Amino acid sequence: MKENIHPKYVEMKVTCGCGNTFVTRGVKPELRVDICNACHPFYTGRVKFVDTAGRIEKFKRRYSAFYQKKEQQDK
C-alpha cells in the first residue's frame, strides 16, 4: 500500500446553530452545522414551519381557487 496518502484524523468539535455541540473525529478541528439531531423535526417530533418570503401565503393564493371549487362541489 502507498504511504502518506491518507489525511490525518483529529478530534473535531461539531457546533449546531441551536447551540448543541458534540465531539467526533474528522479531518478538520471544527465544524459548524445549521441543523442537528437535537433540533431537526424528524428526530424531535416537533414540526416547525419556516415561512421564507411568504411561501405559505403564495401557495394559498395559488391554490385557493382550486380548494374553493372543491368545497363547493362537496356540498
C-alpha positions in Angstrom: 0.0 0.0 0.0 1.0 3.6 -0.6 2.1 5.6 2.4 1.3 9.2 3.2 -1.9 9.3 1.1 -4.5 9.3 3.9 -5.5 12.5 5.7 -4.7 13.0 9.4 -7.7 12.4 11.6 -8.2 14.7 14.7 -10.9 15.3 17.3 -13.5 17.5 15.7 -15.9 19.7 17.6 -19.3 20.0 15.8 -21.4 23.0 16.8 -25.0 23.4 15.6 -26.9 26.6 15.2 -29.2 25.6 18.1 -26.2 25.5 20.4 -25.8 21.8 20.7 -22.2 20.6 20.5 -20.5 17.2 20.3 -17.1 15.7 19.6 -16.3 13.3 16.9 -13.3 12.5 14.6 -12.6 14.2 11.2 -10.0 15.9 9.1 -10.8 19.4 10.4 -10.7 20.5 14.0 -14.1 22.3 14.0 -17.3 22.1 12.0 -20.4 24.3 12.2 -23.8 23.0 11.0 -27.2 24.6 10.7 -29.2 21.6 12.0 -28.5 18.5 14.1 -30.3 15.6 15.7 -31.2 17.7 18.7 -33.2 20.3 16.7 -34.2 18.5 13.5 -38.0 18.0 13.3 -37.6 14.3 12.2 -35.8 13.4 15.5 -37.7 15.8 17.8 -41.2 15.2 16.6 -41.9 18.9 16.5 -42.9 20.5 13.3 -41.6 24.0 12.7 -42.9 25.9 9.7 -40.4 28.4 8.4 -42.1 31.0 6.2 -39.4 32.4 3.9 -40.6 35.3 1.7 -44.3 34.4 2.1 -44.1 30.9 0.6 -47.2 29.7 2.6 -49.2 32.8 1.6 -48.1 32.4 -2.0 -49.2 28.7 -2.0 -52.5 29.6 -0.5 -53.1 32.3 -3.1 -52.2 30.0 -6.0 -54.4 27.1 -4.9 -57.2 28.9 -3.1 -59.4 28.8 -6.2 -58.9 25.1 -6.5 -59.9 24.4 -2.9 -62.9 26.7 -3.1 -64.2 24.9 -6.2 -63.7 21.5 -4.4 -65.5 22.7 -1.3 -68.5 23.9 -3.4 -68.6 20.5 -5.2 -68.6 18.6 -1.9 -71.7 20.4 -0.6 
